[in-house]
Structures are given as C-alpha cells and as structure tokens.
Amino acid sequence: MNVYLIGMIIAMVIFLIIGFVVSKKVQSAEDFYVAGRQAPVILIAGSLVASYSSTGMFMGDAGTCYDGGFSSLMILSGMLAAGYIFGSIFFGRYLRRSKALTMPEFFGQRFDSKAVRTLSAITAIITMTVYLLSVMQGIGTLMEVVTGVDYKICIIVAMVVFTLISVTSGSRGVLITDTLMAAVFTIALIIGVAFIAHGTGGWYDTIHHLAANTDTSALLSWAGKAGALYDTGAQNVTWGVIYGISWMSVCMVGPWQASRYQMAKSESVVVKSAYWSAIGVFLLQFLSGIGAVFVNRVFPDMPDSTHVLIWASMNLMPKILGIILLTGILAAGISSATTFQSLIGSMVANDVVKAFDSKGLDKNAMDKKAINIGRITMIAAAVVVTLVALGNPPAIFVIMYLGGAMIASSWMPVAVASVFSKRVTKTGAFAGMLAGFVTNFALKLISHFAGWSLPVWLDPVFVGIIVNIIALIIGSACTKVTEQEVLERNKMFIIPESEKDPKEIKKTMVAAKIGCLVGAVAFIVCLVLWIIPYLNGLNM
Amino acid sequence: MEIAIAIFIGVWLSAFFFFFYFRIKKEYKEVLKKQGEDQKGE
C-alpha cells in the first residue's frame, strides 16, 4: 500500500465523518436542499470554488496548458470569473428572493409554467450527469495512476464515498466538505506550484528558458502551440473567447454554481462570496496552468498530458506536499461530484416528481417523500454513471466542456431574459431552452460520429446560443406576456425588509469597492508572473 | 499581443466589477434615502 493511497483513504474517511455528523442536523427539505438558507460567505465561496474546480481543471485544463493552450485558457479564465459577479448581482439575488428550492422551480415560478420547470430540470439533469461522468473518469484515472489500484475499483470506491456524503448530509454537508476541500487544494496548489517552479529551475529562469528555446517558445505565447487546440493563434484566441462565454454562462447561471446562492444567509453574503470566488477561480486556473507549462522543461513529450500535475506532485515536491496536493485534486473531484449528485437528486424530487404528484399530502409528509426520492435518485444516478465510466475510456477534457457548453446554450439566454426582458413569455423560454439544448447536443454528436471538424466559430455552443436566442424571440413574439408573468418578474425586484439593515448594506458596499481591484490583481498577476518574464526570455 | 491579453482580462473583470458596484450602490442609495425619510417623518 503506497503512501499516496493512505493519504487518499484518510481524506475520504474525514469527509465521510463530516458528512455523517452533519446528517444529524438535517430536519427538513429546506435543510437538505438549501442548507436551511443560513450559509455564510466562507461556505458559499468555498462551495462555488470547489464545485467549479474538479479533475477537469487539474487534469484536463492542466494537460491543455502543458500542450500549449495556456494563453487560450487564461482568456477563458479571465472571462469566466466575471460570470460570478454578473451571476450574483443579476441572477443569484433574485433566485434567493424567490425562495425556490431549485433553479428549475425558479424558472417555473418566473414563467408560471410547469413545462418550463420540467424542461429546465431535464436539461440540467442530463448536463450534470454528463459532467459527473467526466469527473468520475478523472477521479478513477487519478487514483489509478497514483496508487496503482485498478481503475475500475477506484471508480467504485469514489462513487461509494461521494454518494454516502450526498445522500446522508444533503447540501449542508456538501457545503462544509466543499469548503474544506477548496481550502486543501488551494493551499496545496499555491505551495505545490512554488515547488514545481523550484524543481524546474526557478520561476523566472524556467520562463526565460522556455521562451528562448524554439521547441517551447510557443507554449506561453499569445498564439499558443499549433495543434494544442487549433492550428493558428487567431483560432486559439477565438476558442478562448467562445468557451470564455460558455464557462461564464456556467458561473452565471449554471445549476451547480448559482444554486449555491439559494443557501446564503443574506444577499450581502451572495455578493461578497461572488467576488472571492471570481478571484479564487482565476488564480487556481492560472497557477495550475502555468505549473503544467513549467513541467515541459524537465519532462517534455509526456505521453498523457492530463497526468502532468500528478507527475509533478510525485516527482518535483516533498512527498508530504505531493500527497496533500494529490489528495486535494481528489477532493476537487469529489466535491464537484457531491454537488452534481445532490442537485440531480433535488431536481428529480422537487421538479419532476413533486411538481406533479402531491396527492393531498401535508407539507411534512411531502418534504419527507421529497428527501427520500432525492436520495434514491442520487444513488441511481451514481450507479448509472459508474457503469458508463467503467465501460468508457477517459475523455475528461472533452466531456467536461460538453457539460458546460450545454448549460450555456440551453439556460443562459433564457436566464438573462428572465431578469432583463419584459417581453419574454413562457413559450419563448421553453422554445429557447429546448432549441439551444438540442442544437448543441445534436451538433456535438453528429460532428463526433461523422468525424467533422467544425471551424472554431461554428462551435456547437456558439450555434446553440444563437439558435436559443432566435427561438426565444420568435416564441415570445408569437405569444403575449400574462399578468402572472408580469407579477412574478416585478416581485423579483422588491428588496426584502431583511436586506435593508444599514450596517449590512455598508459592509456590502465596502466589499464591492474592494472587488473593483480584482481586475487589477488579475492584470498584475499575468504581467508579473507570465508576460514580462516571457518577453524578456524571447529577447535573450 | 500577450500584453493585450492581460489588458483584456483586466479590463473585462474591472468593467463587470465597476458596473456591479454602481448598480448596487444605486439600489442601496434608494433604500437608505427612503429609510432616512421615514426616520425624519417619525
């Protein structure tokens, strides 16, 4: 039994214990699904960061950076971070005010439509199941590479662990374990990347060396290395912008992101947690990406670039730190998996079953039934995804991006319109969501099986967003806004009395002022830690 | 061109944060103004 396996087992046991302890406090559906709506900034921000960061980032994105897509990933990361700000202020607050238990319930209320509610639940469930698959593959690959245990056994063990956490403790436990996991992998990554830089010859020396060498100078250039994503700089930048919009949509309105705001103690918690998440996610993407690029100096031509940070953890840093970082990456995967799983369970229970089947039950009975259905669904989803993960070869990066893209094309235009548009109707919302989802999914499948190589500007996510907007406009133009829809929209903008405490307002305003520095921080980080040393290296 | 990317990231994020700051400042200013008027009335 190697030390990495021991470290991973200890971490999983700790998370299980926490999940079990928290489960004792779950008393109602509100506790189970939205943590009783009492979560403070640290738990909301921790969960936002942990739900975003998964094996997809530490393996898929890191591999892409190692191969030469660093600049495109930085464009994407900078753009998506803004999604937290937009999402909290222009969506998250209203979501929280609606008192909906899930986001499909919010859409159902806003458009006074069971059909919209059910469709949004189904699209979200499919998307999160797909994303859960990629996370499971990532976890399985990570554990197999690090511990030597068979991939299939690793998948089953991971599935049991995250299912137990989600099923027993619900969202409160998921928030706490998410935050702990975010703390572990953030601290481990910061220290770990410093050691990677040391192991490759020093931060600035490594960048100078990579820049000066013709084989590696493209790795940190604006154009990236041909073939890492696309062949030309213009195509790579376009990819970064399109997927920047896609992932920004996820951070704005994605169920595994925006749903965290429903658990917040107050609207100022929503606002404050958003900007911490924005800077946190950007820095994590930057550090994991540049750390992966550095490894090229000591181990070029790695057979599977998704293993780059795993290799670095085992070869370029002290063993204890390597164990912590690898455990942190595992934790990132498990935290995302628990979030997806708890959301899948809550949406099936709340938006598919409960919406249509209350059979005259009182609230307590209905809550109990909903929690039980949620738990059964979580277990079923885990089993189905595990069976698929056991059978399919890993394709972490592609599947993860498909999951995010489906939310961008099906939900984003409708979610933005639900807040900003007085003219959008339930018919338009339904048509847009369906058209965007089907277009993206169909184009992706067809291009994969037919072997098409679509130009970057015809990426399925982009086409899906355009088709969604067209269907939204046409559907709304053909129907009239009902009185109930007008009422529901106007209700969103009424600030609750509880949010009018002058002291809380002042805290939020101070936090917002500090948040204005985030752009400057990101700019300085890029300039000092990447661009200036890179340009100096080119001149050497 | 790399510097252009850094500027783009900085400006993109800053624009959202500034917009966000002024938006909620406007909302809360109206709330605080109304509270002040209510207190004067009392």
Interface residues (C-beta under 8 A of the other chain):
Chain A: S71 M74 I75 S77 G78 M79 A81 A82 I85 F86 I89 L220 S221 W222 A223 G233 V237 V271 Y275 A278 F282 I495 K500 P502 I505 T508 M509 A512 K513 G515 C516 V518 G519 A520 A522 F523 C526 L527 W530 I531 Y534 L535
Chain B: M1 E2 I3 A4 I5 A6 I7 F8 I9 G10 V11 W12 L13 S14 A15 F16 F17 F18 F20 Y21 R23 I24 K25 E27 Y28 V31 L32 Q35
